[in-house]
Amino acid sequence: MLENLFESSFDLSGLILCPVLGSIILLFIPNSSIRLIRLIGLCVSLLTFLYSLVLWIKFDPSTAKFQFVESVRWLPYENIHLYMGLDGLSLFFVILTTFLIPICILVGWSGMRSNGKEYIIAFLICEFLMIAVFCMLDLLLFYVFFESVLIPMFIIIGVWGSRQRKIKAAYQFFLYTLLGSVFMLLAILLILLQTGTTDLQILLTTEFSERRQILLWIAFFASFAVKVPMVPVHIWLPEAHVEAPTAGSVILAGILLKLGTYGFLRFSIPMFPEATLFFTPFIYTLSAIAIIYTSLTTLRQIDLKKIIAYSSVAHMNLVTIGMFSPNIQGIGGSILPMSSHGLVSSALFLCVGVLYDRHKTRLVRYYGGLVSTMPNLSTIFLSSTLANMSSPGTSSFIGEFPISVGAFQRNSLVATLAALGMILGAAYSLWLYNRAVSGNLKPDFLHKFSDPNGREVSIFLPFLVGVVRMGVHPKVFPDCMHTSVSNLVQHGQFH
């Protein structure tokens, strides 16, 4: 028994501490040896990625219990323990995080002449905090890491952002998301006072009265809705995306937006089932408005990054419709497009990053005819655009189809509006591609053209492989999640 405990007990903490150790090593290397710094950063992040794949191989999909569980007595007087574990809901978020960080370091490979060491350390710390968020099974510590992710992200936008308004965007991002979370902290303190613990597994068996559930659900919603982002509180996202560096946008779209939806899945839905049913029409209304509104807003944008940022809002609100459809198709289907969106929107932001590096502008009107001057980029851009509009054979389709099925069982009107959002998604995706890639060249604005080099193509390849792999043979992904998802559906007393 003791041997088994020691065998499995350091799996997660090893994964979480890997980027921290890398950051500590980097602190002792002088700023002048930039090549060494980059290499160490890349090796540490790749090691972490391989480590997470080992966890996936070891993962047992037949049980809904938490695996690789570790517990440290952190504040025994207050009955607060550092308690970590993975299940089918969080496994792919951890793998997505470890997959995107090496990409971010490669993106800044040649561009980060100044503060290169600090840039890599910021991303490694960000990785540590995001993996910790997805593994924490203690409410208070989840809150601590959930909020701490803002700090490296704030620095990345504020220091390495691209324009004059980056400081304003960084503050807006920080204050918006922090303000919503204050309510969640109060709710966690209320739970601690009432039950005497913040351990998720104990709280899942605790029953709150319906009035208390509604109160707590609203507090958690205030925090998670800003992160998703849902429509009245989405203003920070386009601003933050436009000002962030390319790698910052990849993390923001790829993982940060998933923290809110993951919070709903892990805490709001299983802990407050009656309140979830009570608020489902409210979520449906907000999400349907968001999908239509942001899709139409996207058609009016002139900045390449804002177009992709608004399309992210539409995709994430489709995910919330799936999550609050009380059936296996809806909830299971909502996890797949989150993983898929992490790949697709990141690839689109990287395409925009390549164009911005070459031409120092992101306004759509300056681009046109790229297919004749940058054929490789145009091909990559086309495949990402097809994935963004959920064509069959790409990863987005695999997720969005079950969401439609799940939502239709619950409410056919909402499913119809969500499907309309998908049609509008195809409209703005094709419109963007058509404007930027087809048409006539504009030699008055753009002079020098160069297709993506070897490093840039190697960055894009894993995304394209991942999107096609998920779209053509998706069975592996639902298999790992199915037991956890069906357990969540039963636990939520969704009938």
Protein Blocks (a to p, Z undefined) as FASTA:
>chain_A
ZZmmmmmmmmmmmmmmmmmmmmmmmmmpcfklmmlmmmmmmmmmmmmmmmmmmmmmmpcf
kbcbdehiacddfblmnopacdddddfklmmmmmmmmmmmmmmmmmmmmmmmgoklmmmm
mmmmmmmmmmmmmmpccfklmmmmmmmmmmmmmmmmmmmmmbfklmmmmmmmmmmmmmmm
mmmmmmmmmmmmmnopabfklmmmpccdfklmmmmmmmmmmmmmmmmpcfklmmmmmmmm
mmpcfklmmmmmmmmmmmmmmmmmmmmmmmmmmlmmmmmmmmmmmmmmmmmmmmmmmmmp
cbfklmmmmmmmmmmmmmmmmmmpccfklmmmmmmmmmmmmmmmmmmmmmmmmmmmmnop
abfklgghklmmmmmlmmmmmmmmmmmnopghiaklmmmmmmmmmmmmmommlmmmmmmm
mmmmmmmmmmmmmmmmgccddfklpmbdcdddfklmmmmmmmmmmmmmmmmmmmlmmmmm
mmmmmmmmmmnopZZ
